[in-house]
């Protein structure tokens, strides 16, 4: 069974675009529930009527979840505690305020979750402000339909639409008749540049879009849609709402590996408790049994007994085949193929980069999608809120207004911490190059500051330039 065959078993959401079904199907793989639609467990080989159940109708007993593993590793390397980028701006007060915003909103955790959920193709982040307090939330793009302005490429409208039960609506305060609590309704909300309109729920199958709910709608008048739309592994331009899925190309191989390991486990269990076959020549008590080695049998002289056993070499062949499949999956996903048990001692930062080079190439592309296409637009939107709201944003208990987004940029730290021997070797090499007239002293300072993860090499050079230099140090 391949991914196309498995996808055909999923129920397509009625009334939603085709991309919604694709994103929801990929979300099943990400959550590890892609096999839940299969009706039989793997150990059930026969139905109640005695018919053989094909493998395609059985859930594998082993789920490698390698797709989620690579996605989690990439998200950790992208926005982990030691990999979070520092924000810099032309105005020092702006960068300081955005750093406070990062801590108060827990942006590292939120962006990590956005990178995981957006691996299916896209993710959207809603930016809301209530009484000056900023708040962010992640939206499932399967239920969203965006539209961009052809002139400036900015979001013009985002429509949210999905099915909800009448019971859930009643729990949210809607007046739903008792006989409609089990019915299905369309929920619809539309964000525009100046408005967030919520419409009254409409029964599924009804006509129209429902009346505007003025009590739940808000006219914000900001002049922009307060949503950051992030396309996975794609540029921020274009009309296609979704980018490339991080793991879709490897799903077929993952399915093959899951069933292979499930079969291997089934075979090992069978080999530990083989089936006993009795040849009795009419002896009435001779029937095939499980666990023949657990009890002694008495047979007539002309009888015979055999165990249906499996050659032990098959298990080794299966494991060797799985290792090849695993390498192929990680190669397709640009995952980390290094084995931790093969690392005998602490490795330098450069050695770790070489071992994780395919994963770094993947995360380098994700930096464009979720850094330049996600985090920076969030920071610019925060600056726009500080200028558009009457009282600005409340950061660290103080109201901040008029943040200047000019020169906003992200300073990414090294992929892995540089070891002390590497820093010493770099410092000695830069001193030699400076003394030899190959690089200037300012360039040497900037290169060393970047290697140590300093977020502002220019400020470091300013401090170094102000320090007096010993005449002995200037001799070549």
Secondary structure by P-SEA (a helix, b strand, c coil): ccaaaaaaaccccccccaaaaaaaaaaaaaacccccccccccccccccccccccccccccccccaaaaaaaaaaaaaacccccbbbbbcccaaaaaaaaaaaaaaaaaaaaaaaaaaacccbbbbbbbbcccbbbbbccccccbbbbbbcccccccbbbbbbbbcaaaaaaaccccccccccbbbbbbbbbccccbbbbcccccccccccccccccccccccccccbbbbbccccccccccccccccccaaaaaaaaaaaaaaaaaaaaaaabbbbbbbcccccccccccccccbbbbbcccbbbbbbcccaaaaaaaaaaaaaaaaaaaaaacccccccccccccccaaaaaaaaaaaaaaaaaaaaacccccaaaaaaaaaaaaaaccccccccccccccccccbbbbbbcccccccaaaaaaaaaaaaaaaaaccccaaaaaaaaaaaaccccaaaaaaaaaabbbbcccccc
